[in-house]
Amino acid sequence: MLLFLTLAVSAVSFGQVKKPVQTVTIKTPTVQCESCKQRIENFISREDGVNKVIVDYKRKTAKITFVTDRTNIENLKTAIANLGYDADDVTANQDSYKKLPLCCKKPEDGGGMKKQ
């Protein structure tokens, strides 16, 4: 009985190996509003390995914490670009950009926040 208990405790402690986690900040210069923020946070949080996403549309950044053996920064940039937003050096997918609501589009395309 004691041997079984020792083996069970050993198995549990060996099974809890910490995965390497990384936090990156990606520049998202085309993020315009709260809608953009929610759209990116909801989509990226479902990516495999992502633990946390915080988009700051005023600073135009996305801070993402992820498990490095399940995804990488390039995959995250590509996912943001596939939503229709620029991500560092990866430009937005044009078809996705065209589908964004007007408030999420660049000011030169008639979008962005209205100044009062």
One Martini backbone bead per residue (centre of mass of N, CA, C, O) as a GRO file, in nm:
protein
  116
    1MET     BB    1   0.060   0.062  -0.022
    2LEU     BB    2   0.302   0.254   0.009
    3LEU     BB    3   0.409   0.213  -0.278
    4PHE     BB    4   0.162   0.319  -0.429
    5LEU     BB    5   0.165   0.605  -0.305
    6THR     BB    6   0.448   0.683  -0.405
    7LEU     BB    7   0.390   0.648  -0.709
    8ALA     BB    8   0.157   0.852  -0.729
    9VAL     BB    9   0.315   1.104  -0.637
   10SER     BB   10   0.536   1.087  -0.854
   11ALA     BB   11   0.354   1.109  -1.104
   12VAL     BB   12   0.239   1.387  -1.039
   13SER     BB   13   0.509   1.550  -1.019
   14PHE     BB   14   0.607   1.477  -1.314
   15GLY     BB   15   0.339   1.593  -1.466
   16GLN     BB   16   0.426   1.906  -1.356
   17VAL     BB   17   0.553   2.050  -1.597
   18LYS     BB   18   0.672   2.341  -1.689
   19LYS     BB   19   0.594   2.567  -1.922
   20PRO     BB   20   0.704   2.779  -2.145
   21VAL     BB   21   0.667   3.131  -2.104
   22GLN     BB   22   0.548   3.414  -2.304
   23THR     BB   23   0.581   3.775  -2.348
   24VAL     BB   24   0.429   3.995  -2.588
   25THR     BB   25   0.461   4.288  -2.801
   26ILE     BB   26   0.232   4.406  -3.041
   27LYS     BB   27   0.197   4.600  -3.307
   28THR     BB   28  -0.131   4.782  -3.371
   29PRO     BB   29  -0.189   5.044  -3.582
   30THR     BB   30  -0.509   4.968  -3.679
   31VAL     BB   31  -0.624   5.014  -3.411
   32GLN     BB   32  -0.927   5.208  -3.302
   33CYS     BB   33  -1.116   5.036  -3.088
   34GLU     BB   34  -1.313   4.846  -2.885
   35SER     BB   35  -1.389   4.648  -3.110
   36CYS     BB   36  -1.105   4.564  -3.181
   37LYS     BB   37  -1.023   4.461  -2.908
   38GLN     BB   38  -1.240   4.237  -2.884
   39ARG     BB   39  -1.177   4.085  -3.143
   40ILE     BB   40  -0.884   4.005  -3.072
   41GLU     BB   41  -0.919   3.880  -2.790
   42ASN     BB   42  -1.121   3.657  -2.873
   43PHE     BB   43  -0.949   3.518  -3.093
   44ILE     BB   44  -0.665   3.478  -2.952
   45SER     BB   45  -0.767   3.319  -2.695
   46ARG     BB   46  -0.824   3.053  -2.893
   47GLU     BB   47  -0.547   2.998  -2.922
   48ASP     BB   48  -0.303   2.785  -2.904
   49GLY     BB   49  -0.139   2.867  -2.588
   50VAL     BB   50  -0.312   3.097  -2.489
   51ASN     BB   51  -0.351   3.292  -2.183
   52LYS     BB   52  -0.317   3.612  -2.272
   53VAL     BB   53  -0.504   3.923  -2.361
   54ILE     BB   54  -0.400   4.271  -2.433
   55VAL     BB   55  -0.562   4.551  -2.563
   56ASP     BB   56  -0.433   4.878  -2.672
   57TYR     BB   57  -0.576   5.125  -2.865
   58LYS     BB   58  -0.412   5.380  -2.778
   59ARG     BB   59  -0.118   5.230  -2.816
   60LYS     BB   60  -0.124   4.998  -3.026
   61THR     BB   61  -0.143   4.711  -2.856
   62ALA     BB   62  -0.040   4.359  -2.794
   63LYS     BB   63  -0.058   4.151  -2.509
   64ILE     BB   64   0.100   3.823  -2.504
   65THR     BB   65   0.042   3.507  -2.348
   66PHE     BB   66   0.246   3.205  -2.399
   67VAL     BB   67   0.313   2.883  -2.507
   68THR     BB   68   0.604   2.793  -2.678
   69ASP     BB   69   0.518   2.479  -2.760
   70ARG     BB   70   0.228   2.586  -2.918
   71THR     BB   71   0.352   2.869  -3.004
   72ASN     BB   72   0.412   3.185  -3.179
   73ILE     BB   73   0.463   3.502  -3.287
   74GLU     BB   74   0.397   3.450  -3.587
   75ASN     BB   75   0.117   3.323  -3.543
   76LEU     BB   76  -0.004   3.574  -3.402
   77LYS     BB   77   0.036   3.776  -3.630
   78THR     BB   78  -0.126   3.619  -3.841
   79ALA     BB   79  -0.395   3.619  -3.687
   80ILE     BB   80  -0.429   3.926  -3.685
   81ALA     BB   81  -0.413   3.962  -3.995
   82ASN     BB   82  -0.666   3.771  -4.051
   83LEU     BB   83  -0.861   3.994  -3.915
   84GLY     BB   84  -0.739   4.296  -4.040
   85TYR     BB   85  -0.457   4.352  -3.896
   86ASP     BB   86  -0.180   4.490  -3.809
   87ALA     BB   87   0.148   4.313  -3.723
   88ASP     BB   88   0.392   4.474  -3.734
   89ASP     BB   89   0.526   4.323  -4.030
   90VAL     BB   90   0.225   4.232  -4.069
   91THR     BB   91  -0.016   4.245  -4.292
   92ALA     BB   92  -0.325   4.273  -4.368
   93ASN     BB   93  -0.593   4.113  -4.468
   94GLN     BB   94  -0.789   4.238  -4.713
   95ASP     BB   95  -1.054   4.077  -4.686
   96SER     BB   96  -1.082   4.125  -4.379
   97TYR     BB   97  -1.072   4.433  -4.378
   98LYS     BB   98  -1.335   4.476  -4.552
   99LYS     BB   99  -1.520   4.333  -4.308
  100LEU     BB  100  -1.493   4.554  -4.132
  101PRO     BB  101  -1.596   4.785  -3.954
  102LEU     BB  102  -1.577   5.117  -3.991
  103CYS     BB  103  -1.442   5.181  -3.705
  104CYS     BB  104  -1.187   4.970  -3.786
  105LYS     BB  105  -1.087   5.155  -3.986
  106LYS     BB  106  -0.905   5.362  -4.141
  107PRO     BB  107  -0.916   5.697  -4.176
  108GLU     BB  108  -0.852   5.692  -4.493
  109ASP     BB  109  -1.130   5.492  -4.510
  110GLY     BB  110  -1.347   5.632  -4.293
  111GLY     BB  111  -1.252   5.563  -4.016
  112GLY     BB  112  -1.271   5.557  -3.688
  113MET     BB  113  -1.271   5.793  -3.459
  114LYS     BB  114  -1.470   6.042  -3.360
  115LYS     BB  115  -1.440   6.377  -3.341
  116GLN     BB  116  -1.560   6.641  -3.098
   0.00000   0.00000   0.00000
